Amino acid sequence: MATIPSPRQPLPVWYQKDDLTYIFRQLRAGEFCSLVGMGSAGKSNLVNLVARDDVREHYIPREEAMSYVIVMLNPHLLISLSDDARYHTGHGWAGYEMMISRLRRKLISQAFYPHLRDAGREDVIKQIDSYYAHLFDKLSATAQTGVRQVENALYEVMALGEAWRVTFIFDEFEQFIATLPPDFFQSLRGLRDEYKGRVMYVTTSRRPLWELTDEAFPEEKDRLVMEGFVELFHGGMRYVSPLDLRSASETARRLGERYNVQLDGRAQENLISVTGGHAGMLRRGFVPTMKQPDVARDAVTLINLLLDDRGLSDECGVLLRSLPPGERRVLRQLLDNEPVTDTMAWKSLVDKHIVYEDNGRKSWLIPLLAGWARKHKAEL
């Protein structure tokens, strides 16, 4: 039995409550989640919460939660193989290796191993060990049967009982599709079809999956292969929400502990307000705010102070310049108090939590972005 290491100060279970509620509702329904958000919007923090055992038991009744195995996959930890090794193992090997190794790691944790031991089912872990070993077989034909080894490992878990389910979280999905071939994702679709309602996937990305796959795979034959995987998420895409006031206040409190400086109430309130609860902007804006708390007590002067920070200004610019032309045009109209002419682009900006509408009045949700846009309108 292993203890899964956790952050020194793990985020509370109620952090980003609305998004967590949605994700666990999807998983309990046997559905999929594609979480989309701007850079530094808090996507990785969110899915790391989903993978935590205490969070799982907070959002799913404990008896039911005991049969939900949630496996976190980090693309930066994929094993990088040489061309010679990939010839021996197959191009999807790194993905299968990570899925089995992380599934095994989860099953030997305190959350699941005692249950398996008490039920006399420690053999499940030994069986998964044997499937994992097949990935390293000297015989090419055996080493290239990664999908079969994952399938076998999932079978061992599913055989524990009808209630058992497995969710794989693909964080920073852009990195996975840059590393792994289309047929790897096609095989994931096959695993889902075999265990429908019991094998689920969660992805995080900066853009919708269909946009990413169209860009990553210019050849039609590859896009057609990917379609089977991408369509699993139809109806399950969600733009990650800004931090709610409680979560944003907790972030500011934790930053204050890190720097041994707590912002006074007005400065903290303004920092949260001008960043619109965007997690990355809030974190990056804390230090400039901390250094000039008197300035931070006025929202307008705080925006100017934050935009004087090169890193934060660059982050705003990258975010806005990455938007499609139609959405940037709508933002220019908003700056000039002109009627918005593209309702689809406006809706997309609302979904992305950049703007909002209240009683017919259209406004920026993130005043800091509006400040950057006014200063750099020619770049928008």
Secondary structure as GFF3:
##gff-version 3
##sequence-region A 1 380
A	DSSP	alpha_helix	17	28	.	.	.	ID=ss1
A	DSSP	beta_strand	33	36	.	.	.	ID=ss2
A	DSSP	alpha_helix	43	51	.	.	.	ID=ss3
A	DSSP	alpha_helix	53	59	.	.	.	ID=ss4
A	DSSP	alpha_helix	62	65	.	.	.	ID=ss5
A	DSSP	beta_strand	68	73	.	.	.	ID=ss6
A	DSSP	three_ten_helix	75	77	.	.	.	ID=ss7
A	DSSP	alpha_helix	83	89	.	.	.	ID=ss8
A	DSSP	alpha_helix	93	107	.	.	.	ID=ss9
A	DSSP	alpha_helix	113	118	.	.	.	ID=ss10
A	DSSP	alpha_helix	123	134	.	.	.	ID=ss11
A	DSSP	alpha_helix	140	143	.	.	.	ID=ss12
A	DSSP	alpha_helix	146	158	.	.	.	ID=ss13
A	DSSP	beta_strand	165	170	.	.	.	ID=ss14
A	DSSP	alpha_helix	173	179	.	.	.	ID=ss15
A	DSSP	alpha_helix	182	194	.	.	.	ID=ss16
A	DSSP	beta_strand	199	205	.	.	.	ID=ss17
A	DSSP	alpha_helix	209	216	.	.	.	ID=ss18
A	DSSP	alpha_helix	220	230	.	.	.	ID=ss19
A	DSSP	three_ten_helix	231	233	.	.	.	ID=ss20
A	DSSP	beta_strand	237	239	.	.	.	ID=ss21
A	DSSP	alpha_helix	245	259	.	.	.	ID=ss22
A	DSSP	alpha_helix	265	274	.	.	.	ID=ss23
A	DSSP	alpha_helix	279	291	.	.	.	ID=ss24
A	DSSP	alpha_helix	293	296	.	.	.	ID=ss25
A	DSSP	alpha_helix	299	307	.	.	.	ID=ss26
A	DSSP	alpha_helix	310	321	.	.	.	ID=ss27
A	DSSP	alpha_helix	325	335	.	.	.	ID=ss28
A	DSSP	alpha_helix	343	351	.	.	.	ID=ss29
A	DSSP	beta_strand	355	358	.	.	.	ID=ss30
A	DSSP	beta_strand	361	364	.	.	.	ID=ss31
A	DSSP	alpha_helix	367	375	.	.	.	ID=ss32
A	DSSP	three_ten_helix	377	379	.	.	.	ID=ss33
###
